[in-house]
Amino acid sequence: MAKKKKLGIFVGENGKWTFFHEIFAALNRSYQTEVFTPKQFELPLLSGRLNRWAYHNHMQTMLRHNDLCFFEWASELLTAATHLPKTCPIVTRLHSYELTFWASRVNWNHVDRVILLTRAMESKFRAAYPDHAHKTVIINNGVDLKKFTPPAHKPFQFNLGMVCNIHPIKRIYELVLTVHNLKRMGLNPHLHIAGGRWENAYFDDYFVAIQRAIEKLDLQDNVTQYGFVEDTPAWLQKIDIFISNSYWEGQQVALLEAMGCGCHCLAHFWDGVEEVLPAENIYVTENELIGKIVAFAEKSAAERQRCQAHLRSIAEERFDIIQTAAQICSFVDSTIHLAQKEQSLCVSAT
């Protein structure tokens, strides 16, 4: 039996594992994995210097002793690793925000391949780093479709839903105003918002503005904020229409989860959403959004069920985490084999 290849895994703190657990499990089955977890020293006066040394020493050791190192985010860990001597192939998965906040700090000469989630994100990367355009591949995000499933029976109750952190990019404030306008039309929508308050004092005013808008427009019975939700699948099964109102996303996992749970999904026209939803589920203006919400509410139960089943079928075809994990494992394997082949050719030439 062939010995498993060694794979170094760089993810970061626990919060960054959110979209990676199933992928890691698949990699762990196929490879001998080692996760980057630097030691922390708490000695008086010397802890800062020792921790910096331990961080870079552990990182360099992993780069030297593994057949390939995989970076789940193209952010701080990748930045540090690519400014060390290159000793093994590096593959990274770039989600979205890294392109704006981290990519310019990465030494892309030391990165062998870049996994992107959408053609839209790939185009942005290639435009910013044309010398590395040949390194990209698109592998969609995936969700556990055994966990995110439609309910057996779902009567329409005009429940609108969002799953997101309370952040301006998600345009929650604007959706509260949409609920107000729907109510003025004589309708009775209920907006359910699952997601924690962004841990950044800079956005506190945004959180407060949302609360004040709800109060001033007398929407306390029409908007509910839940904070962090433990059982997202069960929560989504109660939502009739999931709305992605963001102006920027990579490939929103919450949207894919909602599709899996049989929600009717509508989204603002952020770059890449056309690779997830049919054109008729995408809007530009608030008037378009209201028109699509009302049109769905007026459909018969059978028509609504057909719309929801269609989105579930798209999720099954393109956004199953089993498929995503298998594609990433195959991609990692081919990258290792190519690097070893090139190394053999170099040795033969000498």
TITIMAR-974771 format. One line per 2 residues: number of its first residue (from 1); for each residue x, y, z of C-alpha. Coordinates in pm, 1 decimal, decimal comma. Layout:
! TITIMAR-974771
NUM	X/Y/Z ~ ...
//
This chain:
! TITIMAR-974771
1	0,0/0,0/0,0 ~ 145,1/335,8/-106,2
3	236,7/571,5/172,8 ~ 8,4/876,0/196,8
5	147,7/1208,8/81,2 ~ 206,6/1465,8/352,6
7	-14,3/1773,7/347,6 ~ 30,1/2086,1/559,0
9	-297,5/2267,4/638,1 ~ -307,6/2640,1/719,4
11	-644,5/2781,6/822,2 ~ -611,0/3018,0/1118,3
13	-828,0/3071,9/1423,4 ~ -1147,9/2872,2/1478,9
15	-1377,3/3121,5/1304,9 ~ -1201,5/3061,1/977,0
17	-1287,6/2688,9/981,0 ~ -1655,9/2763,9/913,8
19	-1652,7/2659,8/546,5 ~ -1368,2/2410,1/571,7
21	-1465,9/2125,4/806,5 ~ -1595,8/1883,4/540,2
23	-1312,4/1969,3/301,3 ~ -1056,4/1905,9/574,4
25	-1219,7/1571,1/655,9 ~ -1183,5/1466,5/290,3
27	-819,5/1582,3/275,8 ~ -750,5/1404,2/603,3
29	-879,2/1077,0/457,0 ~ -654,9/1106,8/150,4
31	-336,3/1251,7/298,9 ~ -123,5/1251,3/609,9
33	-224,1/1595,3/736,5 ~ -61,7/1840,3/975,6
35	-247,7/2152,2/1089,9 ~ -55,9/2472,4/1160,3
37	-97,5/2548,1/1533,7 ~ 196,9/2753,9/1661,8
39	291,2/2733,1/2028,3 ~ 231,9/3035,4/2248,8
41	483,4/3141,2/2515,8 ~ 370,8/3355,7/2807,7
43	705,1/3442,9/2962,5 ~ 740,1/3797,6/3099,0
45	928,5/4036,7/2867,2 ~ 1028,3/3764,7/2617,1
47	685,7/3629,9/2511,9 ~ 647,2/3857,7/2207,3
49	987,7/3772,0/2064,5 ~ 953,6/3399,8/2139,9
51	606,1/3381,1/1988,3 ~ 723,7/3547,0/1666,0
53	1015,1/3302,4/1648,5 ~ 787,3/3001,4/1717,9
55	536,1/3119,9/1457,0 ~ 788,9/3151,0/1174,1
57	992,3/2847,4/1280,9 ~ 685,6/2619,5/1285,3
59	566,2/2759,6/952,5 ~ 906,2/2707,3/789,1
61	927,8/2352,7/927,5 ~ 588,1/2265,1/782,1
63	678,0/2413,0/443,3 ~ 997,3/2207,0/442,3
65	854,1/1872,3/556,9 ~ 527,0/1844,4/360,4
67	465,2/1744,5/-0,8 ~ 225,5/2039,1/-36,1
69	83,0/2309,8/188,8 ~ -280,5/2413,7/154,0
71	-396,9/2758,5/270,5 ~ -772,3/2783,2/320,4
73	-760,2/3166,4/312,3 ~ -529,2/3381,2/100,8
75	-470,2/3609,0/397,3 ~ -222,4/3656,9/684,3
77	-85,8/3301,6/701,4 ~ -30,9/3286,5/326,4
79	133,0/3627,8/332,4 ~ 383,2/3518,2/596,3
81	453,4/3182,1/429,9 ~ 519,0/3328,0/85,5
83	789,5/3554,8/222,3 ~ 984,5/3255,0/351,3
85	1212,6/3043,2/126,7 ~ 1001,9/2828,8/-107,2
87	1046,4/2460,5/-26,0 ~ 717,4/2296,6/-133,8
89	416,8/2358,0/-360,5 ~ 155,7/2596,9/-219,2
91	-215,8/2592,7/-303,5 ~ -455,8/2853,5/-163,3
93	-831,6/2902,9/-173,5 ~ -922,0/3269,5/-216,8
95	-1277,9/3344,9/-101,7 ~ -1346,3/3714,0/-157,3
97	-1231,0/3972,0/93,4 ~ -867,2/3860,3/64,6
99	-852,9/4007,8/-285,0 ~ -905,3/4354,4/-137,6
101	-727,5/4329,4/197,5 ~ -446,1/4073,6/159,3
103	-362,9/3986,4/-200,6 ~ -124,5/4277,5/-255,5
105	88,8/4155,7/37,5 ~ 122,9/3797,5/-90,2
107	432,5/3693,3/-285,1 ~ 242,1/3520,4/-566,5
109	568,4/3389,5/-715,5 ~ 570,7/3136,1/-429,6
111	209,8/3022,9/-486,3 ~ 161,8/2736,9/-732,4
113	-217,3/2731,7/-774,0 ~ -511,9/2951,0/-667,8
115	-863,9/2813,7/-616,9 ~ -1138,2/3070,8/-674,6
117	-1512,0/3027,1/-621,1 ~ -1656,4/3206,1/-924,8
119	-1564,3/3325,9/-1271,0 ~ -1629,5/3681,2/-1149,5
121	-1369,4/3645,7/-874,4 ~ -1126,9/3476,2/-1113,8
123	-1157,7/3771,0/-1354,1 ~ -1077,8/4016,7/-1074,9
125	-773,5/3813,8/-968,2 ~ -643,4/3778,6/-1323,0
127	-687,9/4149,1/-1391,0 ~ -496,0/4239,6/-1073,7
129	-221,6/3974,8/-1118,0 ~ -193,8/3893,7/-1492,3
131	143,2/3720,9/-1448,2 ~ -28,9/3458,6/-1233,4
133	-348,4/3415,9/-1437,8 ~ -240,8/3067,1/-1545,9
135	-246,7/2945,8/-1185,3 ~ -622,2/2980,2/-1128,2
137	-897,6/2719,4/-1118,1 ~ -1265,8/2756,1/-1026,2
139	-1415,6/2518,8/-768,4 ~ -1758,1/2616,8/-633,4
141	-1839,4/2641,9/-266,5 ~ -2041,2/2354,9/-131,0
143	-2281,9/2281,1/155,0 ~ -2394,4/1962,4/326,2
145	-2716,6/1883,7/140,4 ~ -2793,8/1597,4/379,2
147	-2817,8/1855,4/655,8 ~ -2974,4/2144,2/461,4
149	-3296,1/1985,5/334,4 ~ -3646,9/2116,1/254,9
151	-3926,5/2050,8/507,4 ~ -4193,7/1796,9/414,0
153	-4470,1/2059,7/422,0 ~ -4419,7/2434,9/411,6
155	-4727,8/2663,7/412,0 ~ -4650,4/3017,5/296,1
157	-4636,7/3262,5/589,5 ~ -4454,9/3559,3/426,7
159	-4135,5/3491,4/622,1 ~ -3837,4/3672,2/468,0
161	-3489,8/3570,9/585,6 ~ -3125,7/3674,2/591,9
163	-2827,1/3491,4/744,1 ~ -2534,7/3728,6/784,5
165	-2324,1/3931,5/1023,5 ~ -2458,3/4279,1/1094,0
167	-2231,8/4456,5/846,7 ~ -2296,3/4740,6/597,7
169	-2194,1/4519,7/306,4 ~ -2506,0/4306,7/368,7
171	-2741,8/4607,9/330,3 ~ -2970,8/4502,2/612,9
173	-3081,5/4861,7/675,4 ~ -3211,3/4887,2/318,6
175	-3408,0/4562,6/356,8 ~ -3574,1/4698,3/670,9
177	-3697,7/4988,2/456,2 ~ -3825,0/4736,1/200,9
179	-4026,9/4565,2/474,8 ~ -4169,7/4906,6/563,0
181	-4275,8/4963,3/201,0 ~ -4432,7/4617,4/178,1
183	-4629,7/4691,1/493,4 ~ -4749,6/5021,7/346,2
185	-4884,8/4819,1/52,6 ~ -5113,2/4635,5/294,4
187	-4897,1/4323,8/318,7 ~ -4770,2/4163,1/638,9
189	-4411,8/4042,8/583,4 ~ -4183,4/3931,3/863,7
191	-3807,9/3972,8/817,8 ~ -3599,1/3724,6/1019,0
193	-3228,2/3809,8/1054,4 ~ -2986,9/3544,2/1181,8
195	-2631,4/3654,9/1247,2 ~ -2406,7/3810,6/1505,1
197	-2312,3/4170,3/1559,4 ~ -1985,5/4248,8/1379,7
199	-1699,8/4260,7/1633,1 ~ -1573,0/4600,8/1527,9
201	-1657,7/4926,0/1704,3 ~ -1642,9/5100,2/1366,3
203	-1973,0/4933,8/1269,7 ~ -2159,2/4999,5/1595,6
205	-2337,5/5294,8/1438,4 ~ -2473,2/5065,1/1166,1
207	-2616,2/4825,1/1424,6 ~ -2774,8/5113,9/1616,0
209	-2915,0/5265,2/1294,5 ~ -3095,0/4939,1/1215,9
211	-3250,1/4928,8/1564,9 ~ -3364,7/5289,8/1540,0
213	-3515,2/5236,1/1194,5 ~ -3715,2/4939,6/1325,4
215	-3841,7/5148,9/1617,6 ~ -3918,2/5467,2/1418,5
217	-4105,5/5275,0/1147,9 ~ -4295,7/5067,7/1407,9
219	-4166,2/4739,2/1267,4 ~ -4107,8/4556,7/1596,1
221	-4366,1/4295,4/1493,0 ~ -4223,5/4267,8/1140,8
223	-3848,0/4237,5/1199,9 ~ -3679,6/3990,3/1436,1
225	-3304,2/3966,4/1499,6 ~ -3185,2/3633,6/1641,0
227	-2811,6/3684,6/1679,0 ~ -2603,0/3373,9/1615,6
229	-2823,9/3071,2/1536,1 ~ -2702,6/2725,5/1639,3
231	-2935,9/2517,6/1421,3 ~ -2923,8/2699,4/1088,9
233	-3095,1/2420,5/886,9 ~ -3400,9/2421,0/1116,0
235	-3409,2/2801,6/1113,1 ~ -3396,6/2817,0/732,1
237	-3678,1/2562,7/695,9 ~ -3916,1/2826,9/837,4
239	-3814,5/3089,0/578,6 ~ -4025,8/3133,0/265,0
241	-3804,6/3382,3/79,1 ~ -3432,0/3412,4/147,5
243	-3286,0/3747,5/40,3 ~ -2919,8/3817,7/-33,1
245	-2914,3/4196,6/-39,5 ~ -2534,2/4237,5/-34,4
247	-2337,9/4452,9/-275,4 ~ -2030,9/4222,2/-253,8
249	-1995,8/3848,0/-199,5 ~ -1756,8/3573,6/-302,4
251	-2007,6/3289,1/-327,7 ~ -2239,0/3329,5/-32,7
253	-2262,0/3003,9/162,0 ~ -2580,8/3115,7/338,4
255	-2748,6/3152,4/-1,5 ~ -2645,1/2798,4/-99,9
257	-2774,9/2667,1/234,0 ~ -3108,1/2841,6/177,7
259	-3135,8/2685,4/-170,3 ~ -3073,8/2345,8/-12,3
261	-3348,4/2408,7/244,5 ~ -3606,9/2479,2/-23,1
263	-3629,0/2854,3/27,5 ~ -3722,5/3072,9/-266,5
265	-3408,3/3283,8/-305,8 ~ -3372,5/3638,1/-437,7
267	-3044,5/3829,0/-464,4 ~ -2914,3/4172,0/-551,3
269	-2690,7/4170,5/-859,2 ~ -2353,8/4136,7/-683,5
271	-2072,5/4006,3/-904,7 ~ -2094,0/3629,1/-936,9
273	-2455,3/3580,1/-823,2 ~ -2552,1/3501,9/-1183,8
275	-2336,0/3189,5/-1146,1 ~ -2562,6/3073,8/-861,9
277	-2919,7/3188,4/-931,5 ~ -3132,8/3204,6/-1246,9
279	-3171,4/3554,2/-1395,8 ~ -3534,8/3578,6/-1281,1
281	-3420,8/3552,3/-917,2 ~ -3183,4/3851,8/-940,8
283	-3286,3/4215,8/-893,0 ~ -3123,0/4557,9/-915,9
285	-3363,4/4810,4/-760,9 ~ -3586,3/4794,3/-456,6
287	-3892,7/4815,2/-682,0 ~ -3773,8/4502,2/-864,8
289	-3722,5/4322,8/-533,7 ~ -4070,9/4417,5/-412,2
291	-4219,2/4302,3/-743,0 ~ -4046,5/3962,9/-715,6
293	-4152,1/3918,2/-351,2 ~ -4515,2/4001,5/-428,3
295	-4516,8/3782,8/-741,9 ~ -4397,3/3480,6/-541,6
297	-4647,5/3546,6/-262,1 ~ -4932,5/3550,4/-518,6
299	-4837,9/3214,3/-675,4 ~ -5034,1/2901,7/-598,2
301	-4886,7/2656,3/-347,9 ~ -4795,9/2420,6/-633,2
303	-4619,2/2697,8/-827,1 ~ -4423,4/2803,3/-520,3
305	-4321,5/2443,5/-459,7 ~ -4193,8/2413,9/-818,2
307	-3982,2/2730,5/-777,4 ~ -3831,8/2601,1/-452,8
309	-3763,7/2254,6/-597,4 ~ -3584,1/2411,8/-894,2
311	-3337,4/2593,9/-666,0 ~ -3284,4/2277,2/-461,1
313	-3198,9/2092,2/-784,1 ~ -2940,0/2359,0/-873,3
315	-2782,6/2315,1/-529,1 ~ -2772,5/1937,7/-575,8
317	-2613,4/1967,7/-918,7 ~ -2348,8/2231,2/-845,1
319	-2309,2/2306,8/-474,0 ~ -2284,8/1975,0/-290,0
321	-1994,6/1978,7/-41,7 ~ -1910,5/1617,1/-130,8
323	-1843,1/1724,2/-487,3 ~ -1649,9/2033,0/-379,2
325	-1427,6/1833,0/-141,8 ~ -1360,0/1568,0/-407,9
327	-1260,7/1833,7/-662,6 ~ -1022,5/1997,4/-415,2
329	-863,7/1661,7/-324,4 ~ -815,2/1580,4/-693,0
331	-667,7/1924,7/-756,5 ~ -425,4/1893,3/-465,1
333	-320,8/1548,0/-584,0 ~ -251,9/1665,3/-939,9
335	-49,8/1960,5/-808,3 ~ 168,2/1730,3/-595,8
337	226,9/1491,8/-888,4 ~ 314,8/1777,6/-1123,6
339	561,4/1926,1/-873,8 ~ 727,8/1588,0/-818,7
341	748,4/1527,8/-1193,9 ~ 913,3/1865,1/-1246,7
343	1155,0/1793,4/-962,3 ~ 1247,0/1457,8/-1119,5
345	1311,1/1623,6/-1454,6 ~ 1537,9/1879,4/-1287,3
347	1733,3/1604,0/-1111,2 ~ 1764,1/1408,9/-1439,9
349	1889,7/1717,0/-1621,8 ~ 2170,3/1762,5/-1370,4
//
